[in-house]
Amino acid sequence: MQHTFARLALVALLGTTVAAQYTAAPTWPTLPAGRTQIGNMHGDVAVSAAGDVYVSVQDPAAGLQVYSADGAFLRNVPNAPSDFHGFVIRRQPDGEFIFGATMRGQTVVKMALDGTVAMTIAASAIPDQFKVRNARSNQLAVLFTGVDVAPNGDIYVTDGYASDFIHRFDRTGKYRASFGGKQAPYSFNTLHKLAIDTRFQPARLIGTDRANNRVVHLSLDGEFLGVVASDLLLPAAIVIEGDTAIVGELNGRVTVLDKAGAVVRRIGANTEQGTGTNKIPPDQWRPGLVLSPHGVAVNQRGDLYVSEFNAFGRVHRFTQP
């Protein structure tokens, strides 16, 4: 049975109240036979052109699971890494591809929807000056957290758990540039995930600067364009939907921003104890209330999928009327 949230009181930055209606499917998805949980999740969610929902899980046997829009389990993607921290699905002239950033593997992987690996970009392609030395191993390393692909095919990946630099590659995987980091004018503190913001011409980058509780804009060449929104609750993921940007906030909320950065609505806001952690078990979940959003995606009709940072594995589906 679906639980309906009717006329949620939603307050914008300027104090404007907007009424909205979303329907949450509390039993989404239906797990495959023999599986009682999706699995330990510290990843992302994306939707293919066909409407299939891809969920990344920290499981070597099922690192990328595929469900129908209604939640029926379809398959596991062969060859998918078990540490896709951030990934997107993008259509290119030669087909539809998954572009994923592996955190422990320190790679960017491009693969077809059937699991065929088309390209791998190793961290060694990035100059050492943009890496962080690991205190334990004393080795220079990156910890990729998010990725997206520009209209011209350039690939952007953020090193959100290490240097906070964004690294740019061309469509063939050739290194082009790095920009961002912890110093001014960027002053990033866990630039967790990013998206290509196609609402503007030319397109630009929009990123979740998590520990700074803000969303920021940069040009595709790396110029810092400014703060889109601030005072968020650890923004962790972002997706562009029409004229809005939908932000998953790790501390228990999803916020929809308009093109100017004003709040349009809130979804699934949760003020209960336990938000922002991955320890809350299924018997304590409440339908439609998010705990730790870590990935957001939309399908063609505007339905919203929210994946969580959760040791048991949790994905929400919110539909619009």
N, C-alpha and C positions, 0 to 999 in steps of 0.2 A: 504494500500500500504506500502510495506516495504522500509525502507531507508537504503541504502548501504554505508558503510564506506569503501572506496577502498584505499588501499596502504597508511594507516596512517603512518606518520613519527614517529617512536618510538625510543627513545634514551635509551640505556642501561647505566648502571653505568660506564662502561669503554668507553662510547662514541660510541658504535656500534649501527648503525641504522638497525632495522629489519622491513621488510614490512609484514603487515598482513592484512587480510580482514575479517571483521565481518559484519553480517547483523542484524540490530536491528528491532524488531517487535514493532512499537510504540503503537499499540492498544492491546497488550497483557496485561491482559487476557480479556475474555468476561465475564462480570459479570452476576450473576443469575438475573432472573426477579425480579423486585421490588427493586433492589439494585443499587444505583448510584455510590457508591464508595466501594473499598475493605474494608476500615475501618482504623481507627487509628492504625498505625503500629510502633512498637518499638520492633521488634522481629527478625525472621529468616526465611530461606527458605531451603527446603531439597527435594530431589528427591528419590522416591522409585525405586525398581528394575524394576517395570513395566513402569517407566517413568513418573508417576504421580507427580505433583509438589504440595508440601504442604507449605502453607504460614501461619505464626502465626500472629494474629490480636488481638488487645485489645478490644474484643467484647464478652461479656458473652454468646451471642447467636450464635456466629460464631468464636470461638477462634482459630480454626485451619481449614482453608479452603483448598480444594483439587481441582486442575485444571489438565486438560490433558496437554500434552506437547505443544499442539497448543493453549492452553488457554481457552478451554471450561470448564465452571464450572461443577464439578462432584458432590460434596457433602461437607458437614461439618462433621468433626470428632466428634462423640458424646463423652461427658465427658472431652473433651480437655480443659485445663485451658485457661484463657484469658490473661495470662501473661507469656507465653513461650518466654522468652527473647532470649534464644538460644536453638536449638534442632537439632538433627541429626536422620537419619533413618539408622539402622544397621541390617543386617541379622545375626541371631544366629541359633544354631542347632535346636531350636524349633520354628523358624519362623522369620518374619521381624517385627522389633519393632521401635517405636519412643522413643527416650530418650530426655527428655526436662528438662531445668532448669527454674523454675518459680522464678521470681524476688521478687514480693511482697509475694508470698506464701511460700518462703524460703524452697522449696522442689525440689527434683529430681524425675521425674515421668517417669516410663517405661510403655508404653501402646502399644497394638497391633494396627495395622492399622485400625481396625474396631472400635477403641475407648475403647476396654476392658483394664482396668487398671491392669497391672501385678505386679507392685511394686511401692511403694512410699518411698523415703528416706527423712526423716525430718531433719531439721537443728539441732535438738537436738542430732543427732548422732555424731556431731562434737564437740570436746572439746571446752569449753568456751574460752580458751586461744587464740584461733584463730579467735575470733569474735570481732566485733567493737561495742562499746556502743553507742546507738542512743542518740543524744543530746537532743531530745525532750522527748522521752519515758523513757530514762535512762535504756533501756533494751539492752542486748547483742543480736546482730542480724547479719545476713549475707544478701547479695544481689547478688544472683547467676546471672551470665551473660552468661556463655558458658559451653558446655559439649561435651564429646566424649567418645568413648568406645574402649579400646585396643583390640588387637587380642585375648587375653586370657579372655576377658569379663570384666576386671576391668573398672570401670567408673571413669572418671576424670571430676571434675566440678570446675570452677573458680569463686571466689568471687570478681568479677572485680569492683563492685561499692562500696566495703567496704574495706576488709582487703588485697585484692590482693593475698590471699593464694589460692593454688590449693588443693582440697581435693580429696582423692582417696578412692574408695570403691571397694569391690570385686563384682563378678557377682550376689551375693545374696543380696547386699546392705549393707554388713557389713563394717564398717569404718576400713580403713587400716592406713592412714597417711595423714599429711598435710605438704606442703612445699611451698616455694615462699615468698611472702610478699613484703613489702616496703623497707626492709633493704638489705644491701649488702650480698651476691653477686648478688641478684636478682634485687633489686632496682626498682620494678615494680611501675608503676603509671597508674592504670586502665588496668589491664590485662583482656581485654574485652572478647575475645573468643579464643578457642584453637582447635586444631585438632591433631589426631594421624598421624604422618608423617611416612608413610609406605615405603617411598623411601629409607630408611636406615634400616640396619640390625645390631643390633636389632632396632625395631621401636622406635621412640622418640616423644616427644610432640613439637609442634610448636604453638606459641602463639602470639597474637597481643597485644603488650604493647602500648596501644593507645596514652596516653598523652606523652609518650617518643618517639612517632613517629618511632617505630621500631618493627621488628618481631624477636622473640627469639626462641632458641632451648633448651629443657631440656630433660634429660633422663626420662624414665618412673618411675624411683626411686627418681626423684626430683633433680638430679644434674644439675646445670646451665652449659650448654654446650657452650653458646655464642650467639652473635648477628648475625642473618641471614641477615638482611637488615635494614638500617636506613634512615633517611631523608624522611620518608613517610608522608602522609597527614592524620594523625589520623587513622591509620589502625584499623579497627573495626571487620573484619571477615576474615576467611581464609578457603580454601578448597584445598585438594591435588588432582591434576589431572595429571595422568601419571608421568612424571619427573618434573612437575612444581608445584608451589604453587600459587594460585590465591588469591590476597588480595583485599578486599573491603575497600576503604579508605573513611572515613566519610566526608572529605572535598572534595568530588566531583571527585573521580577517582577510577579505578580498575587497579591494577598492577599485571602482571604475572612475577614470579621469577623463575629462573632455580634452579637446585639443589645446586649450589654454592651461590645462593642469588643474582645473577646479574639480572637486569631487561631484560626481553625478549620482552615485549610489554606493552602498556597502552591501556585501553579500556574505552570509554565513558568519557574521561577527560573533565571537565567543569570548566572554569575559571570565570564564571559569578557570579554576586552577589547572595547570598542566599544559597550557598553550605554549607553543614554541619548543616542545620537547618531542622525542620520538618514543617515549616509554608508555604512553597511554594505551591500554589494551582494549580490544573491541567491545568488551562488556561495559565499558564506560563511555563509548561514543554516543553522541546524540545526533539524530538525523538532521542534516542541513547545517550543523554548526561545525565550522572547521577548527582544527587544532594547530596545525603547523604547515600551512601551504608552502610548497617548494617548487611546484610547476603548475602552469596554467596553459590551457589551449581551448580553442573554439572550433566548432564545425561550421559548415556553410549556412546553417539555419540559425546560428547564434547561440547554440547550446554550449555551456561552459563546463569544462572538465578541470578539476583541481586535484593534483596529486600532492600527497603529504610526505613530510619527513617523518616516517613511522616505522618502527621495528617489525610491525606485523603486516604493513602494507595497507594503505587506504587511498581510494580515489573517489571523489564526489562527481556527480553529474547534476548540474542545474539547468533546467530548461526554461525558456521563455514562452509565454502564451502565443 
